[in-house]
């Protein structure tokens, strides 16, 4: 009986962890999308200020600083990067990096 309760509790815990991971992935996607839009706007001469540069007033509950996952691969040397590390002269759709093989 105790073993069954333990298994049920562990199953619920795993489900909650997976839901939290999915929530974090969604936040990461939204942050990357918003940053790419901001980058495009800044390139067009419309200087918008990044959320990270605003004074923190505590009203942004649920937001966190994140670089997302380090899954963007350099096309030249295959080094892994955060998407935000791409060179300013490249786009989010076709990122190029200068940190690894400049």
N, C-alpha and C positions, 0 to 999 in steps of 0.2 A: 504494500500500500504506500509506504513512504517513498519507494523508488518510483512509483507511478506519479506521485505528486511532484517529485523532483524533476522528472522528465517533462511534465506538463509546464512547470515553472520555467524550465530551461527553454522550452519551445516558445513560450510567450516572450521571454527575454530576447531570444534570437529574432523573433518577429518585430519587436520594438526596435532593436538595433538596426535591422534592415530598413524599417520605415524611417528612422533617423538618418541613415546613410543616404537614402533616396532624397530626403528633404535637403540635406547638405549638397547633394549633386545638383538639385534644382536651383538652389541659391547660387551655387558656383556658375551654372549656365547663365542665370539672369545677370550676375555680376559681369561675366565676360561679354555678354551681349551689350549691356549698358556701356561698358568701357570701350568696346569697338565703335558704338554709336558716338560716344564722346570724342574718340580719336578722329573719326570722320568729320565731325563738326569742327574740331579744332584745326584740321587741315584746310578746311574751307574758309578760314579767317574768322569764324564765329567762335571766339574764345569763351568756352564754357568752363566753369571751374569743377574739377573732379570732386566727388563726394568726400574723398579722403582729405581734401584740402579745406573743407568747411570746418568751422569751429564745432566741436562736439557738444551738443546740448542735451544728450540723453534721450532724444525722441526717436532715434532710429533703432528701436528694439527689433531684434531678430537679424539685424545686419551684423556682419563680422568682416574683419579684414581677411581676405583670402586671395591667394594667387591661383587657386584652382589646383588641378592635378598637373604634375610634371609629366605630360604625355606628348608634348609637341616636339617632333623630331627635326633636327637640323638636316636639311636636304643634302648638305655637303659631307658631313662627318658622322651623322646619325646620333649626335649627342642629344640627350633629352633636356628640354627647357620648359619653363612656364611660358604660356602664350604671351604674357605681358612683357617678356624679355625680348620680343622681336624688335628689330631695328626700326627706327622711326620712318625710314624710307620705304619700308615694306608694309604690307597689309596684313590684317588678321587672317584673310583667306589664303594668302600665300606668304607666310612669315619667313623672314630671313634673319639670321643671327650673326652677331659680331663677337660674342663672348667666347666662343669655342674655337673657331677657325678663321678669324679675321684676316 
